[in-house]
């Protein structure tokens, strides 16, 4: 069966949140023992590798099944990652005490370098992973609703009330941080015992609070001197009495490239009152310029270059595409709005 890159990316999103990782925080907890019994729904009889915290293990898969045993000695070891050969990705599971059963499936990419993308289809026996699955199910059922941010926030509050020491409270707050303002994030963080959550979750939550305080509706956008397509260094934003979209993207980001298709029509329709600025997080100038030409981005284009880390930190960018919408005075009036929402605002002007 052939699978396109879009298919693989969609499956990856449903199996794990992109751009986060399991980190190594040595918060001690009561030692827990676990046994993992794995079953491959698509045939695989080779080595499976397992990493959790600083620990590494492996098992030989026979007749599409394997077994692993281990201990959890600190919070970071509750987050595990699997990989198979040839390496394609690392799906995560959240461990708990006891017997855990996992059904796997893999998809092999059709490219010059073979890769197998591994997915967890069912995880039983881990309360931590069940909590994460419940969150994902909640997202699938509700994320298109207009009041989703209110719904998911209340859902998390209920989970904190019921299971105050769960590491998944911080993990879910990390996942929904872009939906909340700084005050909401701080309120939920204050209700969580931060010694019980993953280091990565706490780091990203703190970074989001800091960036939202400096990059929120009503604040003036911060300028950076960036390189344009001609190699000139200049401030990317200069007020010109127009609304402005600042779009952070990259040539390798499939979702960014899909959204790029909407920009030429938006520019054509609202060009008299709208400016578009694209800022790429690419590392490869040649691929960046080819993507600009292919996508028809005939306006101001810049590349973050050496300032990429500073820009991501300041604007709280943990995933792309990431958009900031400015009023004619350079003040932020929206973050990660859809182009449809932006169009509705421009129609009223």
Buried (B, 14 or more C-beta within 10 A) or exposed (E): EEBEEEEBBEBBEEBBBEEBEBBBBEBEBEEBEBEBBBBBEBEBEEEBBBBBBEBEBEBEBEEBEBEBEBEBBBBBBBBBBBBBEEEBBBBBBBBBBEBBBBBBBBBBBEEEEEBBBBBBBEBEBBBBBBBBBBBBEBBEEEEEEEEBBEBBBEBBBEBBEEBEEBBBBBBBBBBBBBBBBBEBBBEBBEBBEBEBBBBBBBEBBBBBBBBBBEBBEEEEBEEBEBBEBEEEEBEBBEBEEBBBBBBBBBBBBEBBBEBBEBBBEBBEEBEEEBBBBBBBBBBBBEBBBEBBEEBEBEBBBBBBBEBBEEBBEBBBBBBBBBBBBBBBEBEBBBBEBEBEEBBEBBEEE
